[in-house]
Amino acid sequence: MAKTSVRVRAKKKPKYSTRVVRRCWRCGRKRGYMRDFGLCRICFRELAQLGRIPGVKKSSW
């Protein structure tokens, strides 16, 4: 979990567009972020396992 101050800082509009930090909306993690879902890999896996992300199911082969 990211600190609250870090989350708030990431939400502010940066001076330059290259300074944008995308964070998981659930936990605030910035590494392993997936733009399509707005989640980090860990939260994505948890929610997909519970079936809470529409159109995503566990693969097996």
Buried (B, 14 or more C-beta within 10 A) or exposed (E): EBEEEEBEEBEEEEEEEEEEEEBBEBBBBBEEBEEEBBBBBBBBEBBBEEEEBEEEEEEEE
